[in-house]
Amino acid sequence: MLNDADYPAYCRVELLEHVKEMTDLTPLQRAKMMKTVFAVELALREVTHADKINLASLGNKTPHVHWHVIPRFEHDKHFPNSHWGEALRKGQPVVLDVVTQQNLKEKIKAHIECALQLD
């Protein structure tokens, strides 16, 4: 999870190996990466009850395979536009208390472990 005051459950899934593009990975590595991304998405949906989850892999500034997994809410300051764009309103960030943060971390870990066991 990133420390983003406007998007407190914003996660980034990063490949440890330095690889520029998804297609530079083997099919098995790509599958594992996407299983991990989807596991994080599922945990975010279960815990945050977001209106939408955004998945993005850009890498223009950081040419390293990584995915942004961002829970979005109709009242966030950019919705429905990209959170990287200009703010449309002041917004009301969802605050995650310590218990919810811990619950989210545990769910992410459990979902990733489950997803990767299927290989």
Summary of the structure (lengths in Angstrom):
residues: 119
radius of gyration: 14.8
end to end distance: 25.1
largest distance: 44.2
contacts: 314
relative contact order: 0.22
helix: 38%
strand: 13%
